[in-house]
Amino acid sequence: MTEVAYGRYEEAYRAIHSALMDIACPSPGQKITKLAFTWNVDGTLATLKAYDGTDLLFTLAFTWNLDGSLKEVART
């Protein structure tokens, strides 16, 4: 996957969506039709939720180091 420059959010979201489409969904026949984002007060990404219509497929929770680098991504 190619890198997306910071500040080009639409392109970044499209790249995230494309990468996530390659991850197996919980049940056959499901696909990601919507991504929802929540943000921390400091502007870093807190969660990314993947939906098939109105059904929540999974959530990615992001944890950040004090220096601003990504520490961990957990899927629930």
N, C-alpha and C positions, 0 to 999 in steps of 0.2 A: 504494500500500500504506500502511496506517495505521501509525503508530509504536506500539511496544510499550514499556511502562515497564520499566526495569531492575528485576530481582527477580521478574518474572512469566515465568519461564523456560519453562514449558509453553506458554504463549501465544506466546512468542518463537520456540520451536522449530517450532510449528505454522505460524507466519508464514513462517519460513525454508523449511520444507518446501513450502508452497504456492507460494512464489516460484520455488523450484527446479524444481517440476513444469512450469513454463512454459518452462524451458530445454530445448532439444533434447538428447536422450540420444544417445550415440554410434551406436546402431543402431535402426532402426525397430522398434517393438513393445516396446522396453524402457521401464520406468518406475521411478521411485524408490520403493522399498518400505521402506528403512531409512536413517537417518542416524546416523553414528558421529562422536563428537567426541573430540579430544585437547586438553589444556590445558597452557599454560606454567606454570612454577613460580609466577609472579606472578598467576596466575588468569585470564590472557587466553587467548582461543581460539587454539590452534596450528593445528589442521586440522579440516576437516569432510569426511568421506568419505560419498559417496552410493552406495548399493547397490541392485541389483535382485535380490532374494533374497540369494544368497551372492556374486554377481558384482559386483565393484567397478566402478562406472561412471566416476567421476572423484573427484579429491581437490581441495579448495580449501585452500591454505596461506595463513595470515594473518601479515602482518608489521606490527609496531607501532612507532610513534615513541616516543621517550623520555618524552614528555608523556602517553602512554597513548592517544593517538588512533591510529586505524587508518591505516597507511601504504599497504599494498598487499594485494591478494588475487590469488593466482596459481592457475590451474587446470591440473592435470596429469591 
